[in-house]
Amino acid sequence: MHDLPEADEATRAGVLAWMARFAAAVRAVDYRTATPMWHAKVLAFGTHQAVLEGFVNFRDRQWDSVWPRTADFAFVEAAARVLASADAGMAVAIAPFTSTGFHADGTPFPRPGRATLVLMRQGDAWIAVHSHLSLERGVPTESHGNRPVIR
């Protein structure tokens, strides 16, 4: 059996840098910064979301239902795995994430999950073409935060 196609150091660093920028945008509820990081025809789904096709659909149905209602989003970089094609034109990142949710009374709760991201290289940058973020089993899916969005 062959080993998994682990990314080389430069590819891993580039993908982790993309993930850090994206996580910072989620924490800031900054759609303006995050938008160019995604392909216009992205395919995505989440814990309770069917496959969404197209960036606007993804943003309006996934981001709007999560980002303003949660806080403190971060990927667990030390646990991230990055796999890449031989030419490093595509990469897959698999990583747990942490975040904070809010009960209806405003009290916070831990909101951990896991993510799979598929990125493709465009010039010197990475752009995401697929996203699957889902919560760990037993984590409440409803969060009642109310933070402003940067559009």
C-alpha positions, 0 to 999 in steps of 0.5 A: 500500500502506498503512503498518502501524498503528504504535501512538501514543506512549501505547499504545507506552509502555503495551505496553512497560511491560507487557513490562517487568513481564512480563520482570521476573516471568520473571527472578524466576520469579514466577508470582504477579505474572505470572498476572493479566497474562494472559487466562484463555482465552489462546492460546499456543505456543512453539518446540516447543509446539502451540497451548495454550488456557487459562491453566493449560495455558499456565502448566503446559506453557510456563512450567514448562518454561522459567522455572525453567530459564533466567535473565536474560530481557529483551525488546530494547525498542529493537527492539520494534515495537508495532502497535495498532488504531485505537481502541487496544483491541488491540495487537501487540508484536513483539520479540526477547528475550535470556536465558541457558540452562544446559547439563547441566554448569551452564555458561551459553549465550546463549538469544536468541529472538523474541516476538509478543504480542497484548494487549487493553485492560481498563480502564486496563490491558493483558492478554495474549490470545496469546503466541508466543515461539520461540528463534532457529535453532540455539539449544539448546532444553534448559536445565538451570537449577533455580530456585525458582518463586514461586506 
